[in-house]
C-alpha cells in the first residue's frame, strides 16, 4: 500500500464501538441538558420540573447500577476470577447498608457522595484510556489530569457560588444527596482559592494535551478529542446551570455505562470464538442477540424499579446503599484494561489502522 494511503487511514478517527455509538456516548448529554435547562428556567413550573428532572436522573443512576451484578453473577467465568470477593462483598454490603439505613448513619452522606463522584470520574478516565489503547499512544497521567482537575474546578466554583444553598433548597434533593452538596458549600471560605488554582491547572493540562496530540502525529485520534471536549463542555454546563448540568451528568454516566456493557457483551459472547461455559451462561445466552441483551437489561432494570416503587424509607435506602457499594466495588475490578479479556473486548492491541477499520 502506498505510504500516503496508509497515513490517510491512520489519520481517521479510531472509534471504540463505531462512529454512531461513540458519537452517542460523547453527545447524549446535550439534549438532556438543553431540555432540563429550558423547561426549568422558562416554565411556570420551574421548581417542580427541576425537582422532577433531578429525581429522574437519580432514579436512572440507580437503575443502571445492578447491571454490574448481572455481569458478575450471570457469568460463572467472571465469578471464578474473584470468588472470595464476589461471595463476601454482598454480605458486607448488605450488613453495612442495612445498618446505615436503619440507624441513619450520617457518615453515609459524605462517603457516598465522594465515592460516587470518584466512580463517575473514573469511568470517564477509563473511556479516555480505551481511546489511547486503541490508538497506540497516550499518557495515563495526562488522561487522569484531564478527568479530575476540571471536576475539581467545577466543584470549587459551585461551592463558592452564593446561589448554591438556595438551589439545594429548591431542588428537593433527599438527605443523602443534599448532604453531599452541603459538604461543598461548607468549603466556601476556601472555595475561590481552590477554584482559581484548579482553573489554572486545567489550562496548563489543556496545553499539555495539545502538545501531546501534536507530538503524536499520525496516531493522534480525533475521536478521543471529541470525547474530551464534550466532557469539558458537560462540566462547564454544571457551572452554567447546576441543576440541569447535574441532571445531564448523571444521566450521561448511566447511559454511557449501559452502552459499554451492551457493546462489550455483544463482542464477548456473540462471536463464534466464544465457546464453553461463558457462552452457555445466563449472560452468554442473553448476549448472543440484540433482543436477548434488551431482555437481560430490562429484567435487571425492572427489578431495580420495583425496589424503588414498592420499598420505602429504610428498606429502599438499604437496597440503594448495598447495590451502590457493590456497583462501585465490582466496577473497579471487572473493567481493568490490563486483563486480556477486557482488552480484547475493546480491541486494544491492534494497530491504529486495523482498529479504525
Order of alpha helices (4+ residues) and beta strands (2+ residues): alpha-alpha-alpha-alpha-alpha-alpha-alpha-alpha-alpha-alpha-alpha-alpha-alpha-alpha-alpha-alpha-alpha-alpha-alpha
